[in-house]
Amino acid sequence: MASKNSLGEAAMVATTVTKANDENWKLAEEVAALESALELSKKDYQSIVNELEEVNARFDEARDEAFR
C-alpha cells in the first residue's frame, strides 16, 4: 500500500507535469504567432524593397532626362 507521502509526491509530480504541458502549449502558440509575424515582416520588407527600386528607377529616368 502506498504511503500518504508517496501519494502526495505523485500528485505533486502530476501537477508539475500538467503545468509544464500547459506552458509548453502556450510557448508553441507563441512560436507560431512569432513565425507568422516574421513571414508578414518578410513580405513587408520585400514590398518596400520593390517600391524603393521603382523610385530609384524613376529617379534615374528623371536624371537622364534632365541631362539630355
N, C-alpha and C positions, 0 to 999 in steps of 0.2 A: 504494500500500500504506500502511495506517495505521501510524503510529509507535507504539512502546510507550507513549509519553507520552499520546497521544490515546486509546489503548485504556484506559489506566489512568484517565484523566479520565472516559471514557464509563462505565466500571464504577463509578466514584465517584458519578456523577450517577444511575445506575440504582439504586445502593444508597440514595442520598438520597431518591429518588422513592419507593422501596419503603417506607422508614421513614416518610416523610411520609404515605403512603397508610395504613399501619398506624395511625399516630397519628390520622389523620382518622377511621378506623373506630372507634377507641376513644372519640374525642370524640363521635361520632354516637351511640354506645351510651350514653355518659354523659348526653347531652342527652335521649335517650329516657327514661332512668331518672328524670331530674330532672322531665321533663314528667309522667311517671306519678305521681311523688311529689307534684307540685303539684296534680294533679287529686284525689288522695286527700285532700290537705290542704283543698282547697276543699269537698269533701264533708263532712269532719270539721267544718270551720268552720260550714257550713250546719246540720249536725245540732246543734251546740252552740247556735247562734242559735235554732233551733226549740225546743230544750229550755228555754232561758232565757225565751223568750216564753211557754211553757206555765207555767213557775214564776211569772213576773210575773202572768199571768192568774189563777192560783190565789191568789197573794198579794192581788191586787185583790179577788177574791171574798171572801177571808177578812177583809180590811179592811172591805169593805162590810157583811159580816155582823156584824162587831164593832160597827159604828156604828148598827146597827138597834136 
